[in-house]
Amino acid sequence: MVNLNAMGIVFPNMHDSVIPDLTAHRTMASVPFAGRYRLIDFVLSGMVLAGVQNVGVIVKKNYQSLMDHLGSGREWDLARKRGGLKIFPPSGYSSYEYHGRIGALKGILAYIESSKEKYVILADCDVVCDLDYAELIERHAASGADVTIAYTKEKMTPALMNNNVSLAMAPSGRVRELMINDEQTGRRNLSMGVLVMGREFLTETIRSAYSRGLVKFEQEILAKNLDTIKVYGYEYTGYRSRIADMASYFDANMQLLYRENLNRLLPEDRPIYTKVRDEAPVRYTVGCKVKNCTVADGCIIEGEVENCIIFRGVTIGKGAVVKNCVLMQNTAVAPGVRMDYVITDKDVTITEGQYLGGTRSFQVFVKKGSTV
Amino acid sequence: MKECIAMLLAGGQGSRLYALTQKLAKPAVPFGGKYRIIDFPLSNCVNSGIDTVGILTQYQPLVLNEYIGNGQPWDLDRLHGGVHVLPPYQKASGSDWYKGTANAIYQNINFIDSYDPEYVLILSGDHIYKMDYAKMLDFHKTRQADCTIAVLEVPWADTSRFGIMTTDADGVITRFEEKPKKAESNLASMGIYIFSWKKLRAYLEQDEEDKKSANDFGKNIIPAMLDSAQRLVAYPFEGYWKDVGTIDSLWEANMDLLDPSVPLDVWDESWKIYARTPAQPPHHLSSLAHVENAMITEGCEVDGEVDFSILFSNVHVGAGAVVRDSIVMPGCVIEDGAQINYAILAENVTVKKGAIIGSRPEHMEDIEKWGVAVVGEGVTVGPGAKVGPKAMISQDVKEVL
């Protein structure tokens, strides 16, 4: 694999507001997903697999868990002398809290300018996918575009209406109209929050936009200048889940109970890297009953479990019956507990004999560190 | 300067593991779902606060070298110290293979001297146990010993398989016998020694002068120190310890992880066993799966039955397949309807549809012919083929129509 000649810039706090329960103490990027990952793992691993070796992460708030997760970037092979992972806390250059992508990028302008890569990939973390960033860059270069936006065709849902950038394109793929939080129903072309452009184009745009008080890249720069800026769409048709609210988060996890989906999102030859926790294998005891579950390491399962996504280090006691749940890291379910349609955040304890029940459309959520 | 560094003897061929050690040294043999044998002594070192480890390799070192790498998974990538793989090397005076355990250390005197340690811990890479070497070092210091040997009480019937120590009331070793026919004691050496480095250095040099010496710790160094009235003390260890040098003992030690009454706990957060692991997705058990009393790790896909067994990473068990009382190493594929009983499948074995490997003791007419079946790395067992109990397979087995 060669250097892709592209750098990555990740925005962990974009879309924090769509799942306030899960982002109360963390960024969108560090929301746990699929048993052993955080949302940012898919972005970083995808970039690294494509040959990106220089990634900046611009954090805004609540980023302790993200810093802890990323460390030096070693697990993504991004602990490097040249390039590698750089985390930019707010107020690095000036003493204000930034607004919009432009504001965030303005704060790290010197870093972007001193980088050597020809292209820049800007990426949010709310779409879980197996995007081929190398192909995206290739298409961007071949089309002669100033900016290429990766998008997927999606059926509009109420949750997506509040949080989308949609594209209307000419047959050539050139974007003719770019709409923010468009409410039209039916199948729409929604941006994945992944944009590619030349590094110099980006730095020039930041300078000129910032001096004119413009901070929103898509809304204030791209949407209003589609005649002069050549914006192209790149359709991604692979497996993905858009996290737009708690229900879609739950569903995105549950989809991974289907092995076909698990293999499409996490193909054997395209590993998704994450922080290593050095957990032992899962221990299934005598008398446990487990059907249709996706389970990460370090768990001890003694009870009955069906249709669950089980994160690292979860324990489920004897006689407990747990169905249709997403149990995050270190959830401890005592013997005899019954749970149906529950999402537990990290370090939750459910004490003996409790019953917790939600429904398919509305899950009970137990917040981080609490004891029921 | 380091107070204590560890030297880990990992050159053993492990010839009694036959098909499992064709391409790798015994310490690199996979164990317990996501470990290799060497992870236990290495993790013990780190958990005991020892940050400098020399690993002496000789036989088939490729897998082990790559596995250890820079030592990062064990937190042994250090600026000063850390882990070093030490194969025999050429010197101005010529070059030699490691002739014995003591000679392996002798050939690396310069390595040890470069850290100027007070004490050297000698370990072997073929035992499964958890032990706090810091406590043993404290013991060595308070007893003002020249050499401390960790010992374990073994059943009297087994004494002929071990190096046996006789001690006085103070725990000072008075006699050492390698595999005695009639033992005086049932304290067995665990192959774990702490030496005061200056003393050991002198005896290694003296041993090297003796052309008739086997250059072995048990056979030569320890007896020589006893003869010259050095202070050797026994450090009594209580807890789980197993030599996994044979197919049966390797199978048993793995199965011990599934027995809640055996004090070998890899889930204990306070004494983690570290390993280098590939990035794999969580494992998936389908609605067809039936899993009980098993250890399963990341990357596995199970549609069949798994009972009293250990599946390493990336093992696939097809619908209607049955895996019982078995150890299935990374990357194995067990197709639909295959049956695995009392077997060890090495890495990347494929068992085609309907094939049968091993047998259950209750199904044997002659129990003498029963034993654990072993299928070597990369072997394909054809559809419907049968591999009997106690078999040792290192080549593909053809389809049976």
Interface residues (C-beta under 8 A of the other chain):
Chain A: A34 G35 R36 R74 L257 R259 L262 L266 E268 P271 I272 Y273 T274 V276 D278 A280 P281 V282 R283 Y284 T285 V286 G287 C288 V290 K291 N292 C293 T294 V295 A296 D297 G298 I300 I309 I310
Chain B: G32 G33 K34 Q72 P73 L258 P260 V266 W267 K272 I273 Y274 A275 T277 P278 A279 Q280 P281 P282 H283 H284 L285 S286 S287 A289 V291 E292 N293 A294 M295 I296 T297 E298 G299 E301 I310 L311 N314
